């Protein structure tokens, strides 16, 4: 997965009160949509779950947050993307990165000439098909570093963290990225602008590749459960080091020792937290196995690099979720 060719989209501007359509209004999408609404954005949402649609249409979205609870009502609420007929300045996509979900086709009806596409998802390579289908639209890739979960339809609980890293895909700078960062900053969200967002995705995979699958395989283990086990800490550290070596092979060298120790120490300080993959598993929803582990194992084979810990987690998780 070498660095992709530069995207040809123009550096569009975002207005001070942009129209935002959120596709994937779960915990992540619902929380950050609320922060954009606090900053003055005109936010509309799409909910494929009937229960979520009904709850949000009648009651709006409530966020129980460590930084202070808040509530917002979307400007409009929809079951399908095609129902939204206005022109979105920002299309915020926060759906799960699943092989069976064609994001480019899912959002196609809402993409207009001046729409900025903002992909707030986990995994590697999640931008490729969207950038190919919409070569004249800026694609902003984003990563959320947050502990947040949807506890029932229309209600989100924010437990800790909350910063974002965003960047023009595949690299470079654009006014729309800086303007989106400023919108989040206006609502109190720390939002870093990255010149190389693909490298940032590798950095986040260091954490995700270890904690997400182990939380499922470890019989509903929280972050505290995993970190309290010395043998498991050893496994986690080895997974992290394997991801760092893959990033290096792909041309995104990471400071292995510093990144591994930073991830371990930050997780030690974290409140006991169920990963997003564990929450999906407990709810019977599909898991982001391929976007987090599958692609890593394929990159390892491409470079003939041994990744026994990643390979084992991938095989066990595929078996556990078949």
C-alpha positions in Angstrom: 0.0 0.0 0.0 2.4 2.7 -1.2 1.5 6.4 -1.1 -1.3 7.1 -3.6 -1.0 9.7 -6.3 -2.0 13.3 -5.3 -5.8 13.9 -5.4 -6.7 16.5 -8.1 -9.6 18.3 -6.2 -9.5 22.1 -5.9 -9.0 23.7 -2.4 -12.6 24.6 -1.8 -13.6 26.9 1.1 -16.1 26.0 3.9 -18.6 28.7 4.9 -18.9 29.9 8.5 -22.3 28.1 8.9 -21.9 25.1 6.6 -24.6 22.6 5.8 -23.4 19.3 7.1 -24.9 15.9 6.2 -23.8 13.1 8.5 -23.9 9.5 7.2 -23.3 7.1 10.0 -24.7 8.9 13.0 -23.6 6.5 15.7 -21.3 7.2 18.6 -18.5 8.9 16.6 -20.7 10.6 14.0 -23.3 11.7 16.5 -20.7 13.2 18.9 -18.7 15.2 16.3 -21.9 16.2 14.4 -23.0 17.7 17.7 -19.8 19.6 18.1 -20.1 21.0 14.6 -23.7 22.1 15.5 -22.3 23.9 18.5 -19.9 25.7 16.2 -22.9 27.0 14.1 -23.1 24.3 11.4 -26.5 23.3 10.0 -26.4 19.6 10.7 -28.6 16.9 9.1 -28.3 13.2 9.9 -29.0 9.9 8.2 -30.0 6.8 10.3 -30.4 3.4 8.8 -31.7 2.0 12.1 -35.4 2.6 12.5 -35.0 2.9 16.3 -32.3 5.6 15.9 -34.3 7.4 13.3 -37.4 7.5 15.4 -35.6 8.6 18.6 -33.6 11.4 16.9 -36.5 12.7 14.9 -38.6 13.0 18.0 -36.0 13.9 20.7 -32.8 14.9 19.0 -29.4 13.6 20.2 -28.2 13.8 23.8 -24.5 13.6 24.6 -23.5 12.8 28.2 -19.9 14.1 28.2 -17.1 14.4 30.6 -16.7 18.0 29.3 -20.4 18.8 30.0 -23.6 17.3 28.7 -25.3 18.8 25.7 -28.3 18.2 23.4 -28.9 19.1 19.8 -31.7 18.6 17.2 -30.5 18.0 13.6 -32.0 20.4 11.0 -33.4 17.4 9.2 -33.4 13.6 9.9 -33.4 11.0 7.1 -33.5 7.2 6.7 -31.6 7.3 3.4 -28.9 9.5 1.9 -31.1 10.0 -1.2 -33.8 11.7 0.9 -31.5 14.7 1.5 -32.1 17.2 -1.3 -30.2 20.2 -0.1 -26.5 20.9 -1.1 -24.2 19.8 1.6 -21.0 21.8 2.1 -19.6 19.0 4.2 -20.5 15.3 3.9 -19.3 13.7 7.2 -19.0 9.9 6.7 -18.7 8.0 9.9 -19.9 4.5 8.9 -18.0 1.4 9.8 -15.3 0.5 7.3 -16.7 -2.9 6.0 -15.8 -4.7 2.8 -19.5 -5.1 1.9 -20.2 -1.4 2.3 -19.5 0.7 -0.8 -19.1 4.1 0.7 -18.6 5.9 -2.6 -22.0 4.6 -3.9 -23.7 5.1 -0.6 -22.9 8.9 -0.6 -23.1 9.5 -4.4 -26.5 11.1 -4.4 -25.4 13.8 -1.9 -22.1 14.8 -3.5 -22.4 18.1 -5.3 -19.8 20.2 -7.2 -18.6 22.0 -4.0 -19.1 19.3 -1.4 -16.2 18.5 0.8 -16.1 14.8 1.7 -14.9 14.2 5.3 -14.2 10.5 6.1 -14.0 9.9 9.8 -13.3 6.2 9.9 -10.9 3.6 11.2 -8.5 1.5 9.1 -6.1 1.8 6.1 -7.1 2.5 2.5 -10.6 3.7 3.4 -10.3 6.8 1.1 -9.2 5.2 -2.2 -12.6 4.4 -3.8 -14.2 7.7 -2.7 -11.3 9.7 -4.1 -11.5 7.8 -7.4 -15.2 8.3 -7.8 -15.1 12.0 -6.9 -11.8 13.3 -8.2 -13.0 16.9 -8.3 -14.1 17.0 -4.6 -11.7 17.5 -1.8 -11.5 14.4 0.4 -10.6 15.1 4.1 -9.5 12.0 6.0 -10.0 12.1 9.7 -9.1 10.0 12.8 -10.9 10.3 16.2 -9.1 9.6 19.4 -12.0 9.3 21.8 -13.8 6.9 24.1 -17.4 7.3 23.2 -20.4 4.9 22.8 -24.0 5.0 21.9 -25.8 3.7 25.0 -29.3 3.7 23.5 -31.0 5.3 20.4 -30.4 9.1 20.5 -28.1 9.0 23.5 -24.3 9.0 23.4 -21.8 8.7 26.3 -18.4 10.4 26.0 -16.0 9.0 28.6 -12.6 10.4 27.8 -10.3 12.0 25.1 -11.9 13.5 22.0 -9.2 15.0 19.8 -9.2 14.7 16.1 -6.4 14.5 13.4 -7.5 15.5 9.9 -5.7 16.0 6.6 -6.2 16.4 2.9 -6.1 12.9 1.3 -3.5 11.6 0.4 -1.3 14.5 1.6 -0.7 18.2 1.4 -2.7 21.2 2.5 -5.9 23.0 1.6 -8.0 25.9 3.0 -11.0 23.6 3.6 -9.0 21.4 6.0 -7.9 24.4 8.1 -11.4 25.8 8.0 -12.9 22.5 9.2 -10.3 22.4 12.0 -11.3 25.9 13.0 -15.0 24.8 13.2 -14.1 22.0 15.6 -11.9 24.3 17.6 -14.8 26.7 18.0 -16.7 24.0 19.9 -13.8 23.0 22.1 -12.5 20.0 20.1 -8.7 19.8 19.6 -8.3 19.2 15.9 -4.8 18.8 14.5 -4.2 19.4 10.8 -1.8 16.8 9.3 0.2 17.1 6.1 0.4 13.3 5.8 -2.8 11.8 7.0 -1.9 8.3 5.7 1.0 8.2 8.2 -1.4 9.2 10.9 -3.6 6.3 10.0 -0.7 4.0 10.6 -0.1 5.6 14.0 -3.7 4.9 15.0 -3.5 1.3 13.7 -0.8 0.7 16.3 -3.5 0.9 19.0 -6.5 -0.4 17.1 -4.8 -3.6 15.8 -4.0 -4.6 19.3 -6.8 -3.6 21.5 -9.8 -4.0 19.2 -9.4 -7.7 18.4 -8.1 -8.7 21.9 -11.2 -7.1 23.5 -13.4 -9.4 21.5 -11.3 -12.5 21.8 -10.7 -11.9 25.6 -14.3 -12.5 26.5 -15.5 -8.9 26.6 -12.3 -7.5 28.0 -12.1 -3.8 28.7 -8.9 -1.8 28.3 -8.3 -2.1 32.0 -8.7 -5.9 31.8 -6.2 -6.2 29.0 -3.6 -3.9 30.6 -3.9 -5.7 34.0 -2.6 -9.0 32.5 1.2 -9.1 32.1 1.1 -11.9 29.4 -1.5 -9.8 27.5 0.6 -6.7 27.8 3.4 -8.6 26.1 1.0 -9.6 23.3 -0.2 -6.1 22.9 3.3 -4.7 22.7 4.3 -7.2 20.1 1.3 -6.4 17.9 2.2 -2.7 18.1 5.8 -3.3 17.1 4.7 -5.4 14.1 2.4 -2.6 12.9 5.3 -0.1 13.2 7.5 -2.4 11.1 4.8 -2.6 8.4 4.4 1.2 8.3 8.2 1.5 7.8 8.0 -1.0 4.9 5.2 1.1 3.3 7.3 4.2 3.5 5.8 5.7 6.7 8.6 5.3 9.3 7.3 5.5 12.8 9.4 6.0 16.0 8.6 2.5 17.2 9.8 2.7 20.8 8.3 6.1 21.5 4.9 5.2 19.9 4.6 1.9 21.6 5.4 3.3 25.0 3.1 6.3 24.5 0.2 4.0 23.6 0.7 1.8 26.6 1.0 4.6 29.0 -2.0 6.4 27.7 -4.1 3.2 27.9 -2.9 2.7 31.4 -4.4 6.1 32.3 -7.7 5.4 30.5 -10.9 4.7 32.3 -12.0 1.1 31.8 -13.3 1.2 28.2 -15.0 -1.2 25.8 -13.5 -0.8 22.3 -15.8 0.0 19.4 -15.2 -3.5 18.0 -16.3 -5.1 21.2 -19.4 -2.9 21.3 -20.2 -4.0 17.8 -19.6 -7.6 18.6 -21.9 -7.5 21.7 -24.6 -5.9 19.6 -24.3 -8.5 16.8 -23.0 -5.9 14.3 -20.3 -6.6 11.6 -16.8 -6.0 12.7 -14.0 -3.9 11.0 -11.8 -7.0 10.7 -10.5 -6.4 7.2 -9.9 -2.6 7.6 -7.9 -3.1 10.8 -6.3 -6.6 10.6 -6.9 -8.0 7.1 -5.1 -5.2 5.3 -2.2 -5.4 7.7 -1.6 -9.1 7.1 -1.8 -8.6 3.3 0.8 -5.8 3.5 3.0 -8.1 5.5 2.8 -10.8 2.8 3.6 -8.2 0.1 6.8 -7.3 1.9 7.5 -10.9 3.1 7.6 -9.6 6.7 6.8 -12.0 9.5 3.9 -10.8 11.6 3.0 -13.8 13.8 1.0 -11.8 16.4 -1.1 -10.0 13.8 -1.6 -13.2 11.8 -2.8 -15.0 14.9 -5.3 -12.3 15.9 -6.6 -12.1 12.4 -7.1 -15.9 12.1 -8.8 -16.1 15.6 -11.1 -13.2 15.0 -12.2 -14.5 11.6 -13.0 -17.8 13.3 -14.8 -16.1 16.2 -17.0 -14.0 13.9 -17.7 -16.5 11.1 
